């Protein structure tokens, strides 16, 4: 089969690789019908994720058709259409029993990280019975790809960790795909203001279409002053970091109000400065999290009910054989005006 292979920092290739086979009784082999590229994949290519070794097939999102199941898999059979979760969970270990599937002792974020991922013609899914979701008949499969990772990540790591509640003033720093997914899911909690901050005017315009009440281009260094002007000098109740660089985390620290929340989503390849000399007396809560996907069933119902417009995130479409071209486009997102892309087999 063909697969997108990581060959070390800055290097990738679309190459032949052996088709995966069942290793454990709880495995399933899935033929990929749709996948996509995540910002985390770009972090991997930069060398920010040292657990990813050369030769790994990238990708942790997608949907497909069951090709084969192990003898312990009773929830699915050959021919079933399934949504692949970016997080693999056994549901039996201590972490899973706490709802922290991302720290599953036997799984977690392993696809495209510790084991081969979904940017290929076939993928092996461990613990298939608890790491796959049946796709309802007639569902919009393009939209469903957004449920593999980006929507539960934005919701859990940003909205829930940020404790967004009705009437809150929320600032999301970073209007890329994950920031916009946070914007979409944040509206489920009816905040009074949703302020989107970025350096890209195109993405800020898209944020307006997605429901942002205010947008701020931070390129001129005046973002803090503008947020303070919008909030009568108080700052925001919730500041959500959705980029993964020191400057954006520092910005969140500068705009959060007393008693507020800073929720980090971004994948950080470098350390950041914690302004504890300013924050220590402000009753500010700072949270970090790797998505657990515990909210995927709820988000699936919300999407199917037409209350979550996931398809707005899709800007480009490619064939699976065009994955190298898709990476070029995604890596030059500002110029290409790219958000999420659907890559079809």
C-alpha positions as CSV (number, residue, x, y, z in Angstrom):
1,X,0.0,0.0,0.0
2,X,1.0,3.7,-0.2
3,X,1.5,5.8,2.9
4,X,2.8,9.3,3.9
5,X,6.1,8.5,5.7
6,X,8.0,10.7,8.1
7,X,11.7,10.6,7.2
8,X,13.1,13.0,9.9
9,X,12.7,16.7,10.5
10,X,11.6,18.5,7.4
11,X,11.4,15.3,5.4
12,X,8.4,13.3,4.2
13,X,7.6,10.9,1.3
14,X,4.6,9.1,-0.3
15,X,6.0,5.6,-0.5
16,X,5.1,1.9,-0.6
17,X,4.8,0.2,2.7
18,X,3.4,-3.2,3.8
19,X,-0.3,-3.3,4.4
20,X,-0.9,-3.6,8.2
21,X,-2.1,-6.9,9.7
22,X,-3.9,-7.8,12.9
23,X,-1.6,-8.0,15.9
24,X,-4.0,-8.4,18.8
25,X,-7.5,-9.8,19.1
26,X,-8.9,-6.3,19.7
27,X,-7.5,-4.9,16.5
28,X,-9.2,-3.8,13.3
29,X,-7.8,-3.1,9.9
30,X,-9.6,-0.1,8.3
31,X,-9.4,0.9,4.7
32,X,-9.1,4.7,4.6
33,X,-11.8,6.6,2.6
34,X,-11.1,10.1,4.0
35,X,-8.4,11.6,6.0
36,X,-6.9,15.1,6.7
37,X,-3.8,16.9,8.0
38,X,-3.5,18.3,11.5
39,X,-1.3,21.1,12.7
40,X,0.3,18.5,15.0
41,X,1.6,16.8,11.8
42,X,3.4,20.0,11.0
43,X,4.9,20.1,14.5
44,X,6.1,16.5,13.9
45,X,7.7,17.5,10.7
46,X,9.5,20.3,12.4
47,X,11.0,17.8,14.9
48,X,8.9,19.0,17.8
49,X,7.6,15.5,18.7
50,X,10.6,13.3,19.5
51,X,8.5,10.2,20.0
52,X,7.8,10.0,16.3
53,X,10.6,8.0,14.7
54,X,11.8,7.9,11.0
55,X,9.7,5.5,9.0
56,X,6.4,6.3,10.8
57,X,3.2,6.7,8.8
58,X,1.7,10.0,9.8
59,X,-1.9,11.0,10.5
60,X,-4.4,10.4,13.3
61,X,-7.7,11.4,11.7
62,X,-10.0,9.9,9.2
63,X,-12.9,7.6,8.4
64,X,-13.0,4.3,6.6
65,X,-14.4,0.9,6.0
66,X,-13.7,-2.1,8.2
67,X,-11.5,-4.5,6.2
68,X,-10.9,-7.1,9.0
69,X,-11.5,-7.4,12.8
70,X,-9.8,-9.5,15.5
71,X,-11.7,-12.2,17.3
72,X,-12.4,-10.0,20.3
73,X,-14.0,-7.2,18.3
74,X,-17.8,-7.6,18.6
75,X,-19.0,-4.0,17.9
76,X,-17.9,-4.0,14.3
77,X,-17.7,-6.3,11.3
78,X,-16.2,-6.2,7.8
79,X,-17.9,-3.6,5.6
80,X,-18.9,-1.2,8.5
81,X,-18.2,2.5,8.0
82,X,-16.4,4.0,11.0
83,X,-15.0,7.2,12.4
84,X,-11.5,6.9,13.7
85,X,-10.7,8.6,17.0
86,X,-7.3,10.3,17.3
87,X,-7.1,8.8,20.8
88,X,-7.0,5.0,21.3
89,X,-8.6,3.8,24.6
90,X,-8.7,0.4,26.2
91,X,-11.4,1.6,28.8
92,X,-9.8,-0.8,31.4
93,X,-6.7,0.9,32.7
94,X,-6.7,3.4,35.6
95,X,-6.4,6.5,33.3
96,X,-9.3,5.3,31.1
97,X,-11.5,4.7,34.2
98,X,-10.9,8.4,35.1
99,X,-11.9,9.5,31.6
100,X,-8.3,10.4,30.6
101,X,-8.2,8.3,27.5
102,X,-5.2,10.4,26.2
103,X,-3.2,8.7,29.0
104,X,-4.4,5.2,28.4
105,X,-1.7,2.9,29.5
106,X,-2.1,0.8,26.4
107,X,-3.1,3.5,23.9
108,X,-3.6,7.3,24.1
109,X,-2.3,9.3,21.2
110,X,-0.4,6.6,19.4
111,X,-1.7,6.8,15.8
112,X,0.8,8.7,13.7
113,X,3.0,8.9,16.8
114,X,4.0,5.6,18.4
115,X,2.4,3.4,15.7
116,X,1.5,4.0,12.0
117,X,-1.3,6.4,11.3
118,X,-4.1,7.2,9.0
119,X,-2.4,9.0,6.1
120,X,-2.3,5.7,4.1
121,X,-4.5,3.3,2.3
122,X,-5.0,1.1,5.3
123,X,-4.4,1.5,9.1
124,X,-4.4,-0.8,12.1
125,X,-6.6,0.4,14.9
126,X,-5.9,-1.1,18.4
127,X,-8.8,-1.5,20.8
128,X,-11.2,-1.1,17.8
129,X,-14.3,-1.6,19.8
130,X,-13.7,1.5,22.0
131,X,-11.6,3.6,19.5
132,X,-13.9,3.6,16.5
133,X,-17.5,5.0,16.1
134,X,-20.1,3.7,13.8
135,X,-21.1,6.2,11.0
136,X,-24.9,6.6,10.8
137,X,-26.4,6.1,7.4
138,X,-26.6,9.2,5.3
139,X,-24.3,11.2,7.5
140,X,-22.0,13.9,5.8
141,X,-18.7,12.0,5.9
142,X,-16.6,15.1,5.1
143,X,-18.0,16.8,8.2
144,X,-17.4,13.7,10.3
145,X,-13.7,13.8,9.6
146,X,-13.6,16.9,11.8
147,X,-14.8,14.7,14.7
148,X,-11.6,12.6,14.7
149,X,-9.6,15.3,16.4
150,X,-10.1,19.0,15.8
151,X,-13.6,19.4,17.2
152,X,-13.2,17.4,20.4
153,X,-9.7,19.0,20.9
154,X,-11.1,22.6,20.6
155,X,-14.0,21.7,22.8
156,X,-12.3,19.8,25.6
157,X,-8.9,21.6,25.7
158,X,-10.3,25.0,25.1
159,X,-14.0,25.4,25.9
160,X,-14.3,22.9,28.8
161,X,-10.9,23.5,30.3
162,X,-11.5,27.2,30.0
163,X,-14.8,26.8,31.9
164,X,-16.6,28.9,29.3
165,X,-20.1,29.7,30.6
166,X,-23.0,31.9,29.4
167,X,-22.2,35.6,29.3
168,X,-18.4,35.1,29.4
169,X,-16.1,37.2,27.4
170,X,-13.8,34.8,25.5
171,X,-10.6,35.5,23.5
172,X,-9.2,32.8,21.2
173,X,-5.6,33.5,20.2
174,X,-5.0,31.8,16.9
175,X,-7.6,31.7,14.1
176,X,-6.2,28.5,12.5
177,X,-8.3,25.3,12.2
178,X,-8.1,24.5,15.9
179,X,-8.9,28.0,17.0
180,X,-11.9,28.1,14.6
181,X,-13.0,24.7,15.9
182,X,-12.9,26.2,19.4
183,X,-14.9,29.1,18.2
184,X,-17.6,26.8,16.7
185,X,-17.9,24.6,19.9
186,X,-17.6,27.6,22.2
187,X,-20.9,28.9,20.9
188,X,-22.6,25.9,22.5
189,X,-22.2,27.7,25.9
190,X,-23.5,31.1,24.8
191,X,-20.6,33.5,25.7
192,X,-21.5,37.2,25.3
193,X,-18.3,38.0,23.4
194,X,-16.0,35.8,21.2
195,X,-12.9,37.7,20.3
196,X,-10.6,36.1,17.7
197,X,-7.0,37.2,17.6
198,X,-4.6,36.4,14.7
199,X,-2.1,38.0,12.3
200,X,-4.0,36.8,9.2
201,X,-6.8,39.0,7.9
202,X,-8.3,36.1,5.8
203,X,-8.6,33.9,8.8
204,X,-10.1,36.7,10.9
205,X,-12.6,37.2,8.2
206,X,-13.5,33.5,8.3
207,X,-13.8,33.8,12.1
208,X,-16.5,36.4,11.6
209,X,-18.3,34.0,9.3
210,X,-18.0,31.3,12.0
211,X,-19.5,33.5,14.7
212,X,-16.8,35.7,16.2
213,X,-18.2,38.9,17.6
214,X,-14.9,40.8,17.4
215,X,-11.6,40.2,15.5
216,X,-8.2,41.7,16.2
217,X,-5.1,41.6,14.0
218,X,-2.2,41.3,16.4
219,X,0.5,42.0,13.9
220,X,1.0,45.6,15.1
221,X,1.6,44.6,18.7
222,X,-1.5,46.4,19.9
223,X,-3.7,43.4,20.7
224,X,-3.5,43.8,24.5
225,X,-4.6,47.4,24.3
226,X,-7.4,46.5,22.0
227,X,-8.7,43.7,24.2
228,X,-8.6,46.0,27.2
229,X,-10.5,48.7,25.3
230,X,-13.2,46.1,24.4
231,X,-13.5,44.9,28.0
232,X,-13.4,48.3,29.9
233,X,-9.9,47.6,31.0
234,X,-10.8,44.4,32.8
235,X,-9.5,41.7,30.3
236,X,-11.3,38.5,29.2
237,X,-12.9,35.8,31.4
238,X,-11.3,33.1,29.2
239,X,-8.2,33.3,27.1
240,X,-7.6,30.3,24.9
241,X,-4.1,29.7,23.4
242,X,-4.5,27.9,20.0
243,X,-1.2,28.3,18.3
244,X,1.7,26.8,20.4
245,X,4.3,29.5,20.4
246,X,5.6,31.6,23.4
247,X,4.3,34.9,22.1
248,X,0.7,33.7,22.0
249,X,0.8,32.2,25.4
250,X,2.2,35.4,26.8
251,X,-0.6,37.3,25.1
252,X,-3.1,35.2,26.9
253,X,-1.4,36.0,30.2
254,X,-1.7,39.7,29.4
255,X,-5.4,39.8,28.5
256,X,-7.0,37.5,31.2
257,X,-9.0,39.1,33.9
258,X,-8.8,38.5,37.7
259,X,-10.4,35.2,38.4
260,X,-10.2,34.2,34.7
261,X,-9.0,31.1,32.9
262,X,-6.1,30.5,30.5
263,X,-6.7,27.3,28.5
264,X,-3.8,26.0,26.5
265,X,-4.5,24.0,23.3
266,X,-1.4,24.6,21.2
267,X,1.4,22.1,20.8
268,X,4.5,23.8,22.2
269,X,7.9,22.9,20.9
270,X,9.6,25.5,23.1
271,X,9.2,26.6,26.7
272,X,7.2,29.8,27.5
273,X,7.7,32.4,30.2
274,X,5.2,32.2,33.0
275,X,4.5,35.7,34.3
276,X,3.9,34.5,37.8
277,X,5.0,37.8,39.3
278,X,1.8,39.3,37.8
279,X,-0.5,36.3,38.0
280,X,0.1,35.0,41.5
281,X,-2.5,37.3,43.1
282,X,-5.0,37.3,40.3
283,X,-6.8,34.0,41.0
284,X,-6.1,32.9,37.4
285,X,-6.5,29.2,36.5
286,X,-4.1,27.9,33.8
287,X,-5.0,24.5,32.2
288,X,-3.3,22.2,29.8
289,X,-4.7,19.1,28.3
290,X,-4.3,16.5,25.5
291,X,-7.6,15.7,24.0
292,X,-9.4,12.7,25.6
293,X,-12.2,12.4,23.0
294,X,-14.7,11.7,25.8
295,X,-17.0,14.2,24.2
296,X,-17.0,12.7,20.7
297,X,-20.4,10.9,21.2
298,X,-22.0,14.2,22.3
299,X,-20.4,16.2,19.5
300,X,-21.5,13.5,17.0
301,X,-25.1,13.9,18.1
302,X,-24.8,17.7,17.9
303,X,-23.3,17.6,14.4
304,X,-26.0,15.2,13.2
305,X,-28.7,17.5,14.6
306,X,-27.3,20.3,12.4
307,X,-26.2,22.4,15.4
308,X,-22.5,22.2,14.7
309,X,-21.4,23.4,11.3
310,X,-18.2,21.4,11.0
311,X,-18.0,21.5,7.3
312,X,-17.2,25.2,7.5
313,X,-13.7,24.2,8.4
314,X,-13.0,22.5,5.0
315,X,-11.3,24.7,2.4
316,X,-9.5,22.2,0.1
317,X,-9.9,18.8,-1.3
318,X,-7.3,16.3,-2.6
319,X,-7.0,12.7,-3.6
320,X,-5.1,10.4,-1.2
321,X,-2.3,10.1,-3.9
322,X,-1.9,13.9,-3.7
323,X,-0.9,13.9,0.0
324,X,2.4,15.5,-0.7
325,X,0.7,18.3,-2.6
326,X,-1.8,18.6,0.2
327,X,1.0,19.0,2.7
328,X,2.6,21.8,0.6
329,X,-0.8,23.6,0.6
330,X,-1.4,23.1,4.3
331,X,2.2,24.2,5.2
332,X,1.6,27.4,3.2
333,X,-1.8,28.0,4.8
334,X,-1.7,31.8,4.8
335,X,-1.0,32.2,1.1
336,X,-3.3,29.3,0.1
337,X,-6.1,30.4,2.5
338,X,-6.2,26.8,3.8
339,X,-7.9,25.6,6.9
340,X,-8.8,21.9,7.0
341,X,-8.7,19.7,3.9
342,X,-10.5,16.5,2.9
343,X,-8.2,13.9,1.4
344,X,-10.2,11.2,-0.3
345,X,-9.1,7.7,-1.4
